[in-house]
Amino acid sequence: MTTSFALAGACFATSGATQDLNTTRLNAMGRPGLVEMPTAEVAPDGQLALSYTNFGNVNRTTLTFQMAPRLSGSFRYTGIKGFGDDSETYWGRSFDISYLLLNEGTYRPAVAIGLQDFMGTDVFGGEYIVATKSLGDKLRVTGGLGWGRLGSYQPLGVSFGSRDDIEDKTSGTPNFDQWFRGDVAAFGGLTYQVNDKLTVLAEYSSDAYTAEEESGVFMHKSPFNIGLDYKLGQNTSLTAFFLHGDEVGLKISTGLNPKSPKVSGGLESAPLPVRPRPSRASDPIGWSGEWVTEVGDPSGIRSALGQAMAAEGLVLEAMSLTATRAEVQFRNTRYGAHAQAIGRLARMMTRSFPPSVETFVLTEVLDGVPVHSTVLPRSKLEAYEFEPARKMLEAASFVDPLTLDRDPMVAVETVYPQKLWSVAPYAAVSIFDPKSSVQLDYGIRGQISYEVAPGFSFDAAASYRISDDISDGGDDISDSNLPAVRTSLPDYDNRLSVEKLTANWYNRPAENLFGRVTVGYLEAMYGGVSGELLWKKPNSSFALGAEVNYVVQRDFEDTFDFQDYDTVTGHVSAYYAFDGGFHGRLDVGRYLAGDWGTTLSVDREFNNGWRVGAYATLTDVPFDDFGDGSFDKGIRITVPSAWFAGTPTTERNDFVIQSLTRDGGARLNVDGRLYDRVRGMQGADVQQQWGRFWR
């Protein structure tokens, strides 16, 4: 006790120069800290880290994300062999969150507050307030107070209300009545950075490990833990530690930051330069506009521009041309940053159109339907080519194509119909199932899209499964009282399956409105009809959407047959783009199992296309009827392929981490939903990526 108080006192009493308390080093819990205790250190903004810890019969896998400069969250999956009444391995899922209350000052330590396993059964639950102070360049000292598990060893004799045991062992609901209640204990420790690679760790722990000791998992012989952390790379480290006088363990962690791509700058070829217009004296006809009557049908210009665009991964769909204005409707098949596609096309237009054309209108299409127009003065392109991109942004305007006074568009006849197809291996990973922590299915998937005309297409996808892990597994659903709208997925165990077979219609009903209708086998489990309407202004942070679906559950064995279960499901959705790259979404409506409720989603999106977020769904299904987990929630990550490859591509990889697959709050997985596809092409999102306009 004296040691811990001395460490805490040193944090507040010692003066010294302010240090940057950012760190990529993680403790055995998978978050910034000492050995197992937390600190007030934070990871760099946006840092995403994965760690694995093992000691004795305990292993932990933790995903931690620095959501904002002061706010971080962790999702942990813990396995303890022989814990509780179960002779097998106990698997527990837990969420942590911490917030930096104060940055470090000359005399003031950094101070943070945190919750550990704040949505669980209190097996791992605890809360803390912690302070960390740097003493010079190498030494950092930490002291704090803990509740719950972190207040279980040698409590101070102070209590902030009773902390009763949670009787309902169904996990997944916030245990509000436990937070910062019960016994309080002190903890502390220090880290000493020997050199750029090696750091020494020591701590006094306030966790008595009562539950583990009672189950015979290990013996808690000492509150002192020590460790050695060795950096293997910029964001990768290996830690060896000795815990509570009884166990030796290892932890390996690695991380990345979406703000720091693997390839700096990009590997794409340089764009064509802007071609300045000749003087009026050298080309009087071109400047006067008299060429319009001489040219007549500008098919030669259209053909040359289309060929130049194809080399840049852009498809010319239609064009209009007058003496002073040119509009190009195009499809972007290469650039994840739409501003880069616009910049490259604008430079090609300076090389294609006669000098009298001053106004360029670049209209991007989605499945053949015009979505958004960027209007650029040609003279500004010539003047600002070597100026910062923001100057060109100030000269640009962003509008809905339906609001333009447009000249008749001439379509490129060879664009439709068109066929796109692919065949590639796939892998599907299921994690956190109580029967098996990791399950893997893999096989071959083929996809084809046949676009008949602008806005109308057919899509198909089929897969051949080679492995059997997920289909032979599946959650234990005996505690669910709902229709098996999702938990019956393992019953679709055909080797060859048609995942999707649909007809799709995209349209623009009116200004700022976008529509979608999808008919057919919508996903692996359901067929039917899906309709959607989205209201989204080009430069607005706010959008509204509505979707309604009538679906029938597909047969387990017969690809083209159905079962008896059918339902109507749908939602009204509100979207808002906050400052700092945060996007919020609220869905209200009816889910696949017939339950009514709300889904709240929050994502942090980076300008390069990375996205990390979480969602939670609460419906009228009681927690007991829902089953383990109490309500649907999860973490989702979107990784743009260009971030790794260094070359432009629109491909991305989406990952969803759910604690368990349940039937409550389940939604239809229909492709082509409008909001994310539309907003990426519109003014607000284009402006955020405008730094790539001249790339």
Protein Blocks (a to p, Z undefined) as FASTA:
>chain_A
ZZmmmmmmmmmmpgcddddfbdfbdcfkopacfklmccfbdcdehiacdddddehjbccd
dddddfbfkbccdddddddehiajbfbdcddddddddddfbacdfklccdddddehklbg
hlmgccdddddddehjkbccdddddehjllmgopehiaebjadddfblcghiacfklgog
ajddddddddddfblmbccdddddfbeolmmmmnomaccfbfbdcdddddfbfkbccddd
deehlaccddddddddfklcfbghiaadcdddddddddfklmmmlmnopmmmmnopaklm
mmmmmmmmmmnopacfbdcddfkbccdddddfkbmblmlmmmmmmmmmmmmpcfklmbdc
ddddeehiafbdcdddfklmmmmmmgcfklmmmmpccddfklpccddddddfklpccddd
dddddddddehiakbmbdcdddddddddddfbghiacdddddddfblmlmmnopdfklpc
bdcfklmmmmmmcfbdcfbdcddddddfbghiacdddedjfbfkbgcdddddddddfkbc
bdcdddddddddddfklmkbccfbdcdddddddddddehhiacdddddddfkopacdddd
dddddfkopacdddddddfbdfklnoghjiacdddddddfklmnopacfbdcdddddfbd
cfehpacddehiaklmmmmmmmklmmmmmmmmmZZ
